[in-house]
Amino acid sequence: MLDLDADDFQSDLPEQHWHLYHENMSLNLIVGVWTTTSMQEKFGPYPGDEFMCILEGQVEMIDQEGGKTLIKEGQAFCVRNGVQVSWKQNGFLRKFFITYSPQAQEGNSLSSDEKGVFVLIQEELNAKLQNLDSPFPYEIVGTHPMQKDATLFVNDTGNMRVGMWNSTPFQTAMQAFPVNEFVQLLEGEIFITEQSGRKHEFSPGDVFFIPQGTICSLRFKGDVRKFYCRVDGD
């Protein structure tokens, strides 16, 4: 159970737990699953750039003018580092998350009129898809696929990007993966083989994370669509 400070909450103290799957403390990057009971935080600067997938429950992100953004079970969203918001929820909530805290901007405070909460909605992102000239971050084996991308959010330090990506089937070489990538798979199947021979298979609804530098190959079966959050650690 996490150790919480009552001064951070408008409500009674909730009960919170997390399990971390990946930590890169030199980059201030953590990936995991987090749960909490009902709560409302005090208004303040959000502590990091964070991408989240709500597995259970729902949350309202409230700005200082009273504007509310509702994120429901099954949806994905991101919050900009330093934006002034209050997290409010009734009932239990569970989420997958990736949080990046840029050292140069820790504690940075932004006013609520600077957009800071972004909900990923497939229909809206479909209208923004653009053809990609390069298959980055993949080294392709065989026929190059047709790929499209719609970027929703780039953080203030320029090394975290969130959006939606579509592709026809393809396969990559065994390579050092060039970024940290957190994925929520929407359509198609992805097969990942690590250098050790260990294999992973993902289908729609699955969430996974590839740390930067992981030696692996990927095979994309069928037309693939995903939400992604990429953090470049270089």
C-alpha positions as CSV (number, residue, x, y, z in Angstrom):
1,M,0.0,0.0,0.0
2,L,1.3,3.5,-0.9
3,D,2.1,5.9,1.9
4,L,0.0,9.0,1.3
5,D,-0.1,12.6,2.6
6,A,-3.5,13.9,3.8
7,D,-2.4,17.4,2.7
8,D,-2.6,16.3,-1.0
9,F,-6.3,15.5,-0.8
10,Q,-9.7,17.3,-0.6
11,S,-11.3,14.0,0.4
12,D,-10.5,11.4,3.0
13,L,-7.4,9.5,2.4
14,P,-7.9,6.7,-0.2
15,E,-6.2,3.3,-0.2
16,Q,-3.8,3.0,-3.1
17,H,-1.6,0.2,-4.4
18,W,0.7,-0.1,-7.4
19,H,2.8,-2.8,-9.1
20,L,5.7,-1.5,-11.2
21,Y,6.7,-3.5,-14.3
22,H,9.6,-1.3,-15.4
23,E,11.7,1.5,-13.7
24,N,14.3,3.6,-15.4
25,M,15.3,6.0,-12.6
26,S,18.0,7.7,-14.7
27,L,15.2,8.8,-17.1
28,N,12.5,9.2,-14.3
29,L,10.3,6.7,-16.2
30,I,8.0,4.1,-14.5
31,V,5.5,1.7,-16.0
32,G,2.9,-0.3,-14.0
33,V,-0.6,-0.8,-12.7
34,W,-2.2,1.4,-10.0
35,T,-5.4,1.1,-8.0
36,T,-7.2,3.5,-5.7
37,T,-10.5,3.8,-3.8
38,S,-12.7,6.9,-4.0
39,M,-10.9,10.3,-3.7
40,Q,-10.3,13.8,-4.8
41,E,-6.9,15.4,-4.9
42,K,-6.2,19.1,-4.2
43,F,-5.6,21.3,-7.1
44,G,-1.9,21.5,-8.1
45,P,0.6,20.9,-10.8
46,Y,0.4,17.3,-12.2
47,P,3.6,15.5,-11.3
48,G,4.9,14.3,-14.7
49,D,3.8,13.5,-18.2
50,E,1.5,10.5,-17.9
51,F,-0.3,8.2,-20.3
52,M,-3.0,5.9,-18.9
53,C,-5.5,3.2,-19.8
54,I,-8.5,2.9,-17.5
55,L,-9.1,-0.8,-16.8
56,E,-11.9,-0.3,-14.2
57,G,-13.9,2.7,-12.9
58,Q,-13.9,6.3,-14.2
59,V,-12.3,9.6,-13.3
60,E,-13.0,13.3,-13.7
61,M,-10.1,15.6,-14.3
62,I,-11.2,19.1,-13.0
63,D,-9.5,22.4,-13.9
64,Q,-9.4,25.5,-11.7
65,E,-12.3,27.0,-13.6
66,G,-14.5,24.0,-12.9
67,G,-14.2,22.4,-16.4
68,K,-14.4,18.7,-16.3
69,T,-13.0,15.9,-18.5
70,L,-14.5,12.5,-17.9
71,I,-12.5,9.4,-18.7
72,K,-14.4,6.1,-18.6
73,E,-13.4,2.5,-18.3
74,G,-11.7,1.3,-21.5
75,Q,-10.5,4.7,-22.5
76,A,-7.0,6.0,-22.8
77,F,-5.8,9.5,-22.0
78,C,-2.7,11.5,-21.1
79,V,-1.9,14.4,-18.8
80,R,0.7,17.1,-19.3
81,N,3.4,17.7,-16.7
82,G,2.6,20.7,-14.5
83,V,-1.0,21.4,-15.6
84,Q,-3.2,22.6,-12.7
85,V,-5.9,19.9,-12.2
86,S,-7.7,17.9,-9.5
87,W,-8.2,14.1,-9.9
88,K,-11.7,13.2,-8.7
89,Q,-13.4,9.8,-8.7
90,N,-16.2,7.9,-6.9
91,G,-15.6,4.2,-6.5
92,F,-12.7,1.9,-7.2
93,L,-10.3,2.6,-10.1
94,R,-7.6,0.6,-11.8
95,K,-5.3,1.7,-14.5
96,F,-2.2,0.9,-16.5
97,F,0.2,3.8,-16.7
98,I,3.5,5.1,-18.0
99,T,4.8,8.2,-16.2
100,Y,7.8,10.3,-17.4
101,S,9.0,13.1,-15.1
102,P,11.5,15.4,-16.9
103,Q,14.1,16.5,-14.4
104,A,14.4,20.0,-15.8
105,Q,10.6,20.5,-15.4
106,E,9.8,18.7,-12.2
107,G,7.4,20.9,-10.2
108,N,6.7,23.1,-13.2
109,S,3.3,24.7,-12.9
110,L,1.0,25.5,-15.9
111,S,-2.2,27.4,-15.7
112,S,-5.5,25.6,-16.5
113,D,-5.9,27.5,-19.7
114,E,-2.9,25.7,-21.1
115,K,-4.4,22.4,-22.4
116,G,-3.2,19.5,-20.3
117,V,-5.7,16.6,-20.5
118,F,-5.9,14.7,-23.8
119,V,-8.4,11.8,-24.4
120,L,-7.6,9.4,-27.2
121,I,-10.8,8.9,-29.3
122,Q,-10.5,6.7,-32.4
123,E,-13.0,8.5,-34.5
124,E,-11.3,11.9,-34.0
125,L,-7.8,10.5,-34.6
126,N,-8.9,8.8,-37.8
127,A,-9.6,12.2,-39.3
128,K,-6.1,13.3,-38.5
129,L,-4.2,10.2,-39.8
130,Q,-1.3,11.1,-42.2
131,N,0.8,8.8,-44.3
132,L,4.2,8.0,-43.0
133,D,7.3,8.3,-45.3
134,S,9.5,6.3,-42.9
135,P,8.7,3.1,-41.0
136,F,10.4,4.4,-37.8
137,P,11.0,2.9,-35.3
138,Y,11.1,-0.3,-37.2
139,E,13.8,-1.9,-39.5
140,I,11.7,-3.7,-42.0
141,V,12.3,-7.2,-43.4
142,G,10.6,-7.8,-46.8
143,T,7.8,-5.6,-48.3
144,H,7.4,-2.2,-46.7
145,P,3.9,-1.6,-45.2
146,M,1.6,1.3,-45.6
147,Q,1.6,3.2,-42.3
148,K,-0.4,6.2,-41.0
149,D,0.0,8.1,-37.8
150,A,-2.0,10.8,-35.9
151,T,-0.1,12.5,-33.1
152,L,-2.3,13.8,-30.3
153,F,0.3,15.0,-27.7
154,V,4.0,15.9,-27.6
155,N,5.3,16.9,-24.2
156,D,7.1,20.2,-23.4
157,T,10.6,18.6,-23.6
158,G,9.8,17.0,-27.0
159,N,10.7,13.4,-26.2
160,M,7.3,11.9,-25.3
161,R,4.7,11.4,-28.0
162,V,1.2,10.0,-27.8
163,G,-1.1,9.1,-30.7
164,M,-2.7,6.5,-32.9
165,W,-0.9,4.4,-35.5
166,N,-2.2,2.1,-38.3
167,S,-0.3,-0.3,-40.5
168,T,-0.7,-3.1,-43.1
169,P,1.1,-6.4,-42.1
170,F,4.9,-6.5,-41.9
171,Q,7.9,-8.0,-40.1
172,T,11.0,-6.4,-38.5
173,A,14.6,-7.5,-38.2
174,M,16.0,-8.5,-34.8
175,Q,17.0,-5.0,-33.5
176,A,17.6,-2.9,-30.5
177,F,14.3,-1.2,-30.0
178,P,15.0,2.5,-30.4
179,V,12.5,4.1,-28.0
180,N,10.5,3.2,-24.9
181,E,7.0,2.3,-26.2
182,F,3.8,1.7,-24.3
183,V,1.0,0.2,-26.5
184,Q,-2.7,-0.4,-26.3
185,L,-3.6,-2.7,-29.2
186,L,-6.9,-1.9,-30.9
187,E,-6.9,-4.1,-34.0
188,G,-4.8,-6.9,-35.5
189,E,-2.2,-9.1,-33.8
190,I,1.5,-8.4,-32.8
191,F,4.0,-11.2,-32.2
192,I,7.3,-10.2,-30.5
193,T,10.4,-12.5,-30.3
194,E,13.2,-11.5,-27.9
195,Q,16.8,-12.3,-28.7
196,S,16.7,-15.1,-26.1
197,G,13.9,-16.8,-28.1
198,R,11.1,-15.9,-25.7
199,K,7.9,-15.1,-27.5
200,H,4.9,-12.8,-26.8
201,E,1.6,-12.6,-28.6
202,F,-0.8,-9.7,-28.3
203,S,-4.4,-9.3,-29.6
204,P,-7.0,-6.4,-29.5
205,G,-7.5,-5.1,-25.9
206,D,-4.0,-6.0,-24.8
207,V,-1.5,-3.5,-23.3
208,F,2.3,-4.0,-23.4
209,F,5.5,-2.1,-23.0
210,I,8.9,-2.4,-24.8
211,P,11.9,-0.8,-23.0
212,Q,14.3,1.1,-25.2
213,G,17.3,-1.1,-26.1
214,T,15.4,-4.4,-25.9
215,I,16.7,-6.7,-28.7
216,C,13.7,-8.2,-30.4
217,S,11.8,-8.7,-33.7
218,L,8.1,-8.0,-34.3
219,R,5.6,-9.4,-36.7
220,F,2.3,-7.6,-37.4
221,K,-0.5,-9.8,-38.5
222,G,-3.5,-8.3,-40.3
223,D,-4.1,-4.6,-40.4
224,V,-2.9,-3.3,-37.1
225,R,-4.1,-0.2,-35.1
226,K,-2.8,0.9,-31.8
227,F,-2.7,3.8,-29.3
228,Y,0.9,4.4,-28.3
229,C,3.1,6.5,-26.0
230,R,6.8,6.7,-27.0
231,V,9.5,8.1,-24.8
232,D,12.9,8.7,-26.3
233,G,15.6,8.3,-23.6
234,D,18.5,9.6,-25.7
